[in-house]
Amino acid sequence: MMEKGLFYDLYDRLREVNFRSYSPDKLSAYLHGYLTVYAMVRIYPWLETEFGVLYDIHERAKEIARWYEVLVQKKELPANFRAGYAADLMDVYQLYSDLDFLEKGVDAAYDILTPWGSQKLVLPCRTSNICRLLCNCYYFTGDAECGELAGKLVTEALGYTRGNHRGDLLGWWDAICLYDNVVGLMELPIEEQERLKEERVRLAVRVRQVEDDMIEQFVRMGEVSSVDVGQVFYILAKREFVACNEKYEKKE
């Protein structure tokens, strides 16, 4: 109940936020938080009384996505940031079916992954954003090489997370979950499938601990620079969605 109240309070506070004043590389979590709320209200329309009508949630998310439309075309940006913006545009398309978002995301993706007109995919860096980009390219274009490269990055990432260094743990967790949903472990040998399943179970425990720590820090300190408020918003939105699913499935 505490998390539910915290989420609703934070959601209300964000209504007044001008996201144009935020650094764009900090907005992905806010965007995915709103996409999660949009999906939740679309499934359970009576929640409009709590979160507002779908159109308003839709426009709030598009406020960020429209900014990304411009940024993905800036070739001078670091590849990791640009890859994140392109992947996010493709994520938005899955809810809104706005072809403009998808086309700009895919065009930017292949510009990032095939520099100088190369016919071979090249990884400019080995980050969670690049992994998400590859997964989305596989999903929307059917490019098998993208799926294979994403699988290699997931395998590497699961190996890195065995240590105590957190790094981009939450970003990699999102990328790994996307890989499972979009590409699927069936692309890997049976032995590797089993190992990755075990690694993912282990990693899920660590992710939950990191998320709980972030929420506790936010409650303790409020909206300060040391707390990633966007990430807290996204975490709480995902948990509220799960809680809604469990609640209404029981009623059925």
URGI-V62956 format. One record per pair of residues at least 12 apart in sequence whose ideal C-beta (glycine too) atoms are under 10 Angstrom apart, sorted by sequence separation. I is the first residue (numbers start at 1). J is the second residue. D is the distance in whole Angstrom. If there is no record, write none. Layout:
i:I j:J d:D
i:I j:J d:D
This chain:
i:19 j:31 d:9
i:41 j:53 d:8
i:42 j:54 d:6
i:72 j:84 d:9
i:73 j:85 d:10
i:89 j:101 d:5
i:90 j:102 d:6
i:93 j:105 d:7
i:112 j:124 d:6
i:134 j:146 d:4
i:135 j:147 d:8
i:137 j:149 d:9
i:138 j:150 d:6
i:157 j:169 d:9
i:160 j:172 d:8
i:161 j:173 d:9
i:185 j:197 d:7
i:215 j:227 d:9
i:17 j:30 d:8
i:37 j:50 d:9
i:38 j:51 d:9
i:41 j:54 d:6
i:71 j:84 d:10
i:72 j:85 d:5
i:73 j:86 d:10
i:88 j:101 d:9
i:89 j:102 d:7
i:90 j:103 d:10
i:92 j:105 d:8
i:93 j:106 d:9
i:112 j:125 d:10
i:121 j:134 d:8
i:133 j:146 d:8
i:134 j:147 d:7
i:137 j:150 d:9
i:138 j:151 d:10
i:214 j:227 d:7
i:218 j:231 d:9
i:219 j:232 d:9
i:37 j:51 d:6
i:68 j:82 d:10
i:71 j:85 d:5
i:72 j:86 d:5
i:89 j:103 d:9
i:90 j:104 d:9
i:91 j:105 d:9
i:134 j:148 d:9
i:135 j:149 d:10
i:136 j:150 d:9
i:157 j:171 d:10
i:158 j:172 d:8
i:214 j:228 d:7
i:218 j:232 d:5
i:37 j:52 d:9
i:41 j:56 d:10
i:42 j:57 d:9
i:70 j:85 d:9
i:71 j:86 d:9
i:72 j:87 d:10
i:86 j:101 d:10
i:89 j:104 d:6
i:90 j:105 d:4
i:134 j:149 d:5
i:135 j:150 d:5
i:157 j:172 d:5
i:161 j:176 d:9
i:185 j:200 d:9
i:214 j:229 d:10
i:217 j:232 d:9
i:218 j:233 d:9
i:14 j:30 d:7
i:38 j:54 d:7
i:41 j:57 d:6
i:42 j:58 d:10
i:68 j:84 d:9
i:69 j:85 d:9
i:72 j:88 d:9
i:89 j:105 d:4
i:90 j:106 d:7
i:121 j:137 d:9
i:133 j:149 d:10
i:134 j:150 d:4
i:135 j:151 d:9
i:156 j:172 d:10
i:157 j:173 d:9
i:180 j:196 d:9
i:215 j:231 d:10
i:34 j:51 d:10
i:37 j:54 d:10
i:40 j:57 d:9
i:41 j:58 d:10
i:68 j:85 d:4
i:71 j:88 d:10
i:72 j:89 d:6
i:88 j:105 d:8
i:89 j:106 d:9
i:112 j:129 d:10
i:113 j:130 d:8
i:133 j:150 d:9
i:134 j:151 d:9
i:179 j:196 d:9
i:180 j:197 d:9
i:214 j:231 d:6
i:215 j:232 d:6
i:218 j:235 d:9
i:38 j:56 d:10
i:39 j:57 d:10
i:67 j:85 d:9
i:68 j:86 d:8
i:71 j:89 d:10
i:86 j:104 d:8
i:87 j:105 d:7
i:89 j:107 d:10
i:90 j:108 d:10
i:112 j:130 d:8
i:131 j:149 d:8
i:132 j:150 d:8
i:134 j:152 d:9
i:135 j:153 d:9
i:154 j:172 d:8
i:157 j:175 d:7
i:158 j:176 d:7
i:214 j:232 d:6
i:218 j:236 d:9
i:14 j:33 d:8
i:38 j:57 d:5
i:68 j:87 d:10
i:85 j:104 d:9
i:86 j:105 d:5
i:89 j:108 d:8
i:90 j:109 d:8
i:130 j:149 d:9
i:131 j:150 d:5
i:134 j:153 d:7
i:135 j:154 d:9
i:153 j:172 d:9
i:157 j:176 d:7
i:14 j:34 d:9
i:37 j:57 d:6
i:38 j:58 d:6
i:65 j:85 d:9
i:68 j:88 d:6
i:69 j:89 d:7
i:85 j:105 d:8
i:86 j:106 d:8
i:89 j:109 d:9
i:113 j:133 d:7
i:130 j:150 d:9
i:131 j:151 d:9
i:134 j:154 d:10
i:176 j:196 d:9
i:180 j:200 d:8
i:211 j:231 d:8
i:215 j:235 d:7
i:36 j:57 d:10
i:64 j:85 d:10
i:68 j:89 d:5
i:86 j:107 d:8
i:87 j:108 d:9
i:109 j:130 d:10
i:112 j:133 d:7
i:113 j:134 d:8
i:131 j:152 d:9
i:132 j:153 d:10
i:154 j:175 d:7
i:210 j:231 d:10
i:211 j:232 d:9
i:214 j:235 d:7
i:215 j:236 d:7
i:11 j:33 d:8
i:35 j:57 d:9
i:38 j:60 d:9
i:86 j:108 d:4
i:87 j:109 d:8
i:121 j:143 d:8
i:131 j:153 d:4
i:153 j:175 d:8
i:154 j:176 d:5
i:157 j:179 d:9
i:214 j:236 d:10
i:10 j:33 d:9
i:11 j:34 d:9
i:34 j:57 d:6
i:35 j:58 d:10
i:37 j:60 d:9
i:38 j:61 d:6
i:65 j:88 d:7
i:66 j:89 d:10
i:69 j:92 d:10
i:85 j:108 d:7
i:86 j:109 d:5
i:110 j:133 d:10
i:126 j:149 d:10
i:130 j:153 d:7
i:131 j:154 d:7
i:153 j:176 d:9
i:176 j:199 d:9
i:177 j:200 d:9
i:211 j:234 d:10
i:212 j:235 d:9
i:34 j:58 d:9
i:37 j:61 d:9
i:64 j:88 d:8
i:65 j:89 d:6
i:68 j:92 d:8
i:86 j:110 d:9
i:109 j:133 d:5
i:113 j:137 d:7
i:121 j:145 d:5
i:154 j:178 d:9
i:155 j:179 d:10
i:176 j:200 d:7
i:211 j:235 d:5
i:215 j:239 d:9
i:34 j:59 d:10
i:36 j:61 d:10
i:83 j:108 d:8
i:86 j:111 d:9
i:108 j:133 d:9
i:109 j:134 d:8
i:120 j:145 d:9
i:121 j:146 d:7
i:128 j:153 d:8
i:131 j:156 d:9
i:150 j:175 d:8
i:154 j:179 d:5
i:210 j:235 d:9
i:211 j:236 d:9
i:7 j:33 d:9
i:11 j:37 d:7
i:34 j:60 d:5
i:35 j:61 d:6
i:65 j:91 d:9
i:66 j:92 d:10
i:82 j:108 d:6
i:83 j:109 d:7
i:86 j:112 d:7
i:123 j:149 d:7
i:126 j:152 d:9
i:127 j:153 d:8
i:128 j:154 d:10
i:131 j:157 d:7
i:150 j:176 d:10
i:153 j:179 d:8
i:154 j:180 d:9
i:33 j:60 d:10
i:34 j:61 d:4
i:61 j:88 d:10
i:65 j:92 d:5
i:82 j:109 d:9
i:86 j:113 d:10
i:106 j:133 d:10
i:109 j:136 d:7
i:110 j:137 d:7
i:121 j:148 d:9
i:122 j:149 d:10
i:126 j:153 d:6
i:173 j:200 d:9
i:176 j:203 d:7
i:177 j:204 d:9
i:208 j:235 d:10
i:211 j:238 d:9
i:33 j:61 d:9
i:34 j:62 d:9
i:64 j:92 d:9
i:65 j:93 d:9
i:105 j:133 d:9
i:109 j:137 d:5
i:121 j:149 d:6
i:150 j:178 d:9
i:151 j:179 d:7
i:176 j:204 d:10
i:207 j:235 d:10
i:211 j:239 d:8
i:31 j:60 d:9
i:32 j:61 d:9
i:34 j:63 d:9
i:35 j:64 d:10
i:69 j:98 d:10
i:72 j:101 d:10
i:82 j:111 d:9
i:83 j:112 d:5
i:123 j:152 d:9
i:128 j:157 d:7
i:150 j:179 d:5
i:154 j:183 d:9
i:7 j:37 d:9
i:30 j:60 d:9
i:31 j:61 d:6
i:34 j:64 d:8
i:35 j:65 d:9
i:61 j:91 d:10
i:62 j:92 d:7
i:82 j:112 d:6
i:83 j:113 d:8
i:106 j:136 d:8
i:113 j:143 d:9
i:123 j:153 d:8
i:126 j:156 d:7
i:127 j:157 d:9
i:173 j:203 d:7
i:177 j:207 d:10
i:30 j:61 d:9
i:31 j:62 d:9
i:34 j:65 d:10
i:61 j:92 d:7
i:65 j:96 d:8
i:69 j:100 d:7
i:73 j:104 d:7
i:77 j:108 d:10
i:105 j:136 d:7
i:106 j:137 d:7
i:109 j:140 d:9
i:110 j:141 d:9
i:126 j:157 d:8
i:154 j:185 d:9
i:172 j:203 d:8
i:173 j:204 d:8
i:176 j:207 d:10
i:31 j:63 d:9
i:32 j:64 d:10
i:69 j:101 d:7
i:72 j:104 d:6
i:79 j:111 d:10
i:80 j:112 d:9
i:105 j:137 d:9
i:109 j:141 d:9
i:113 j:145 d:9
i:147 j:179 d:8
i:150 j:182 d:8
i:151 j:183 d:6
i:30 j:63 d:10
i:31 j:64 d:5
i:65 j:98 d:8
i:68 j:101 d:8
i:72 j:105 d:7
i:75 j:108 d:9
i:79 j:112 d:5
i:110 j:143 d:9
i:113 j:146 d:8
i:150 j:183 d:6
i:151 j:184 d:9
i:155 j:188 d:8
i:173 j:206 d:9
i:174 j:207 d:10
i:30 j:64 d:6
i:31 j:65 d:7
i:58 j:92 d:10
i:61 j:95 d:8
i:62 j:96 d:7
i:66 j:100 d:10
i:70 j:104 d:9
i:73 j:107 d:8
i:74 j:108 d:9
i:79 j:113 d:9
i:102 j:136 d:9
i:106 j:140 d:6
i:109 j:143 d:10
i:126 j:160 d:10
i:151 j:185 d:9
i:154 j:188 d:9
i:169 j:203 d:8
i:173 j:207 d:5
i:61 j:96 d:8
i:65 j:100 d:10
i:66 j:101 d:9
i:69 j:104 d:6
i:72 j:107 d:8
i:73 j:108 d:7
i:77 j:112 d:10
i:105 j:140 d:8
i:106 j:141 d:7
i:147 j:182 d:8
i:148 j:183 d:9
i:172 j:207 d:9
i:173 j:208 d:10
i:27 j:63 d:9
i:28 j:64 d:8
i:31 j:67 d:10
i:62 j:98 d:8
i:65 j:101 d:6
i:68 j:104 d:8
i:69 j:105 d:9
i:72 j:108 d:4
i:75 j:111 d:7
i:79 j:115 d:9
i:110 j:146 d:10
i:113 j:149 d:9
i:146 j:182 d:10
i:147 j:183 d:4
i:151 j:187 d:6
i:152 j:188 d:10
i:15 j:52 d:8
i:27 j:64 d:5
i:31 j:68 d:8
i:58 j:95 d:8
i:68 j:105 d:8
i:71 j:108 d:9
i:72 j:109 d:9
i:75 j:112 d:9
i:103 j:140 d:10
i:106 j:143 d:10
i:109 j:146 d:9
i:146 j:183 d:8
i:147 j:184 d:9
i:150 j:187 d:9
i:151 j:188 d:6
i:155 j:192 d:7
i:158 j:195 d:8
i:162 j:199 d:8
i:169 j:206 d:7
i:170 j:207 d:7
i:173 j:210 d:9
i:12 j:50 d:10
i:27 j:65 d:10
i:57 j:95 d:10
i:58 j:96 d:7
i:73 j:111 d:9
i:102 j:140 d:7
i:158 j:196 d:6
i:161 j:199 d:8
i:169 j:207 d:6
i:173 j:211 d:9
i:11 j:50 d:8
i:12 j:51 d:10
i:62 j:101 d:9
i:65 j:104 d:10
i:69 j:108 d:10
i:72 j:111 d:9
i:128 j:167 d:9
i:129 j:168 d:9
i:132 j:171 d:8
i:139 j:178 d:9
i:144 j:183 d:10
i:148 j:187 d:7
i:11 j:51 d:7
i:24 j:64 d:8
i:27 j:67 d:8
i:28 j:68 d:9
i:58 j:98 d:10
i:65 j:105 d:10
i:68 j:108 d:9
i:72 j:112 d:9
i:75 j:115 d:10
i:83 j:123 d:10
i:127 j:167 d:10
i:128 j:168 d:5
i:131 j:171 d:9
i:132 j:172 d:10
i:135 j:175 d:7
i:147 j:187 d:6
i:148 j:188 d:10
i:155 j:195 d:9
i:158 j:198 d:10
i:159 j:199 d:8
i:162 j:202 d:8
i:166 j:206 d:8
i:169 j:209 d:10
i:170 j:210 d:6
i:11 j:52 d:9
i:15 j:56 d:9
i:19 j:60 d:8
i:27 j:68 d:8
i:54 j:95 d:10
i:83 j:124 d:8
i:87 j:128 d:9
i:88 j:129 d:9
i:91 j:132 d:8
i:127 j:168 d:7
i:128 j:169 d:9
i:131 j:172 d:8
i:134 j:175 d:9
i:135 j:176 d:10
i:138 j:179 d:9
i:151 j:192 d:9
i:155 j:196 d:7
i:158 j:199 d:4
i:161 j:202 d:8
i:162 j:203 d:9
i:166 j:207 d:10
i:169 j:210 d:6
i:170 j:211 d:7
i:8 j:50 d:7
i:22 j:64 d:9
i:82 j:124 d:9
i:83 j:125 d:8
i:87 j:129 d:6
i:90 j:132 d:9
i:94 j:136 d:9
i:128 j:170 d:9
i:129 j:171 d:7
i:132 j:174 d:7
i:133 j:175 d:9
i:135 j:177 d:10
i:136 j:178 d:8
i:139 j:181 d:9
i:140 j:182 d:9
i:154 j:196 d:7
i:157 j:199 d:9
i:158 j:200 d:7
i:161 j:203 d:6
i:164 j:206 d:10
i:169 j:211 d:10
i:8 j:51 d:9
i:17 j:60 d:9
i:20 j:63 d:8
i:24 j:67 d:6
i:79 j:122 d:10
i:84 j:127 d:8
i:86 j:129 d:9
i:87 j:130 d:9
i:90 j:133 d:8
i:93 j:136 d:9
i:128 j:171 d:4
i:131 j:174 d:9
i:132 j:175 d:5
i:135 j:178 d:5
i:139 j:182 d:5
i:144 j:187 d:9
i:166 j:209 d:10
i:19 j:63 d:6
i:20 j:64 d:9
i:24 j:68 d:7
i:79 j:123 d:9
i:80 j:124 d:8
i:83 j:127 d:7
i:84 j:128 d:8
i:85 j:129 d:9
i:87 j:131 d:9
i:88 j:132 d:8
i:127 j:171 d:8
i:128 j:172 d:5
i:131 j:175 d:4
i:132 j:176 d:10
i:134 j:178 d:10
i:135 j:179 d:5
i:138 j:182 d:6
i:139 j:183 d:8
i:155 j:199 d:9
i:158 j:202 d:9
i:162 j:206 d:10
i:166 j:210 d:6
i:170 j:214 d:8
i:15 j:60 d:8
i:18 j:63 d:9
i:19 j:64 d:6
i:22 j:67 d:10
i:79 j:124 d:4
i:80 j:125 d:5
i:83 j:128 d:9
i:84 j:129 d:4
i:87 j:132 d:4
i:88 j:133 d:10
i:90 j:135 d:9
i:91 j:136 d:7
i:94 j:139 d:9
i:127 j:172 d:9
i:128 j:173 d:8
i:129 j:174 d:10
i:130 j:175 d:9
i:131 j:176 d:8
i:134 j:179 d:9
i:135 j:180 d:9
i:137 j:182 d:10
i:138 j:183 d:6
i:151 j:196 d:9
i:154 j:199 d:9
i:158 j:203 d:7
i:161 j:206 d:7
i:11 j:57 d:10
i:14 j:60 d:8
i:17 j:63 d:10
i:24 j:70 d:9
i:25 j:71 d:9
i:78 j:124 d:9
i:79 j:125 d:6
i:80 j:126 d:10
i:81 j:127 d:10
i:83 j:129 d:4
i:84 j:130 d:9
i:86 j:132 d:9
i:87 j:133 d:5
i:90 j:136 d:4
i:94 j:140 d:9
i:128 j:174 d:7
i:129 j:175 d:8
i:132 j:178 d:6
i:135 j:181 d:8
i:136 j:182 d:7
i:138 j:184 d:10
i:154 j:200 d:9
i:157 j:203 d:9
i:161 j:207 d:9
i:20 j:67 d:7
i:24 j:71 d:6
i:78 j:125 d:8
i:80 j:127 d:5
i:82 j:129 d:8
i:83 j:130 d:5
i:86 j:133 d:6
i:87 j:134 d:9
i:89 j:136 d:9
i:90 j:137 d:8
i:93 j:140 d:8
i:128 j:175 d:4
i:131 j:178 d:8
i:132 j:179 d:9
i:135 j:182 d:5
i:166 j:213 d:10
i:19 j:67 d:8
i:79 j:127 d:9
i:80 j:128 d:9
i:81 j:129 d:7
i:83 j:131 d:9
i:84 j:132 d:7
i:85 j:133 d:10
i:87 j:135 d:8
i:88 j:136 d:9
i:127 j:175 d:9
i:128 j:176 d:9
i:131 j:179 d:7
i:134 j:182 d:10
i:135 j:183 d:6
i:78 j:127 d:10
i:80 j:129 d:5
i:83 j:132 d:8
i:84 j:133 d:8
i:87 j:136 d:5
i:90 j:139 d:8
i:134 j:183 d:9
i:138 j:187 d:9
i:79 j:129 d:9
i:80 j:130 d:7
i:83 j:133 d:5
i:86 j:136 d:8
i:87 j:137 d:9
i:90 j:140 d:6
i:128 j:178 d:9
i:132 j:182 d:9
i:78 j:129 d:10
i:79 j:130 d:8
i:82 j:133 d:9
i:83 j:134 d:9
i:86 j:137 d:9
i:25 j:77 d:9
i:24 j:77 d:9
i:25 j:78 d:9
i:28 j:81 d:10
i:35 j:88 d:9
i:42 j:95 d:8
i:80 j:133 d:10
i:83 j:136 d:10
i:31 j:85 d:10
i:38 j:92 d:10
i:79 j:133 d:10
i:25 j:80 d:9
i:39 j:94 d:9
i:25 j:81 d:5
i:28 j:84 d:6
i:32 j:88 d:8
i:35 j:91 d:7
i:39 j:95 d:7
i:24 j:81 d:8
i:25 j:82 d:10
i:27 j:84 d:10
i:28 j:85 d:8
i:31 j:88 d:6
i:35 j:92 d:7
i:38 j:95 d:6
i:23 j:81 d:10
i:27 j:85 d:9
i:31 j:89 d:10
i:34 j:92 d:10
i:38 j:96 d:9
i:170 j:228 d:9
i:25 j:84 d:7
i:28 j:87 d:9
i:32 j:91 d:7
i:35 j:94 d:8
i:36 j:95 d:10
i:24 j:84 d:9
i:25 j:85 d:8
i:28 j:88 d:6
i:31 j:91 d:8
i:32 j:92 d:10
i:35 j:95 d:6
i:171 j:231 d:9
i:174 j:234 d:9
i:24 j:85 d:7
i:27 j:88 d:8
i:31 j:92 d:7
i:34 j:95 d:10
i:35 j:96 d:9
i:170 j:231 d:6
i:28 j:91 d:9
i:24 j:88 d:10
i:170 j:234 d:9
i:174 j:238 d:10
i:170 j:235 d:8
i:91 j:174 d:10
i:84 j:171 d:9
i:87 j:174 d:10
i:91 j:178 d:9
i:80 j:168 d:10
i:87 j:175 d:9
i:87 j:178 d:9
i:28 j:129 d:9
i:25 j:129 d:10
i:28 j:132 d:10
i:29 j:170 d:9
i:29 j:171 d:9
i:32 j:174 d:8
i:28 j:171 d:9
i:29 j:174 d:9
i:28 j:174 d:9
i:51 j:237 d:10
i:51 j:240 d:10
i:50 j:240 d:10
i:47 j:240 d:10
i:33 j:229 d:10
i:37 j:233 d:9
i:33 j:230 d:7
i:36 j:233 d:9
i:37 j:234 d:10
i:40 j:237 d:8
i:44 j:241 d:9
i:47 j:244 d:7
i:32 j:230 d:9
i:33 j:231 d:9
i:36 j:234 d:7
i:39 j:237 d:9
i:40 j:238 d:10
i:43 j:241 d:9
i:29 j:228 d:7
i:30 j:229 d:8
i:31 j:230 d:8
i:32 j:231 d:10
i:33 j:232 d:9
i:34 j:233 d:9
i:35 j:234 d:9
i:36 j:235 d:10
i:38 j:237 d:10
i:29 j:229 d:8
i:30 j:230 d:4
i:33 j:233 d:4
i:34 j:234 d:9
i:36 j:236 d:9
i:37 j:237 d:6
i:40 j:240 d:7
i:41 j:241 d:10
i:44 j:244 d:6
i:29 j:230 d:4
i:30 j:231 d:9
i:32 j:233 d:9
i:33 j:234 d:4
i:36 j:237 d:4
i:40 j:241 d:5
i:43 j:244 d:8
i:44 j:245 d:9
i:26 j:228 d:8
i:28 j:230 d:7
i:29 j:231 d:5
i:32 j:234 d:5
i:33 j:235 d:8
i:35 j:237 d:9
i:36 j:238 d:6
i:39 j:241 d:7
i:40 j:242 d:10
i:43 j:245 d:8
i:46 j:248 d:10
i:26 j:229 d:9
i:27 j:230 d:7
i:28 j:231 d:9
i:29 j:232 d:8
i:30 j:233 d:6
i:31 j:234 d:9
i:33 j:236 d:8
i:34 j:237 d:8
i:36 j:239 d:10
i:37 j:240 d:8
i:40 j:243 d:10
i:41 j:244 d:10
i:44 j:247 d:9
i:26 j:230 d:6
i:29 j:233 d:7
i:30 j:234 d:7
i:33 j:237 d:4
i:36 j:240 d:8
i:37 j:241 d:8
i:40 j:244 d:6
i:44 j:248 d:6
i:26 j:231 d:9
i:29 j:234 d:4
i:32 j:237 d:8
i:33 j:238 d:8
i:36 j:241 d:6
i:40 j:245 d:9
i:43 j:248 d:9
i:17 j:223 d:10
i:28 j:234 d:9
i:29 j:235 d:8
i:32 j:238 d:9
i:22 j:229 d:10
i:30 j:237 d:10
i:7 j:215 d:10
i:10 j:218 d:8
i:22 j:230 d:8
i:29 j:237 d:9
i:3 j:212 d:10
i:6 j:215 d:7
i:13 j:223 d:8
i:19 j:230 d:10
i:3 j:215 d:7
i:6 j:218 d:8
i:17 j:229 d:9
i:2 j:215 d:9
i:6 j:219 d:7
i:10 j:223 d:9
i:17 j:230 d:10
i:14 j:229 d:8
i:3 j:219 d:10
i:13 j:229 d:9
i:14 j:230 d:9
i:2 j:219 d:8
i:10 j:229 d:8
i:14 j:233 d:7
i:13 j:233 d:10
i:10 j:232 d:7
i:11 j:233 d:8
i:10 j:233 d:6
i:7 j:232 d:9
i:11 j:236 d:8
i:6 j:232 d:8
i:7 j:233 d:8
i:10 j:236 d:7
i:11 j:237 d:8
i:9 j:236 d:10
i:10 j:237 d:9
i:7 j:235 d:9
i:8 j:236 d:9
i:7 j:236 d:4
i:11 j:240 d:9
i:6 j:236 d:6
i:7 j:237 d:7
i:7 j:238 d:10
i:3 j:235 d:9
i:4 j:236 d:8
i:7 j:239 d:8
i:8 j:240 d:8
i:3 j:236 d:6
i:7 j:240 d:5
i:6 j:240 d:10
i:4 j:239 d:9
i:3 j:239 d:6
i:4 j:240 d:6
i:7 j:243 d:10
i:3 j:240 d:8
i:4 j:243 d:7
i:3 j:243 d:8
i:4 j:244 d:10
i:1 j:243 d:10
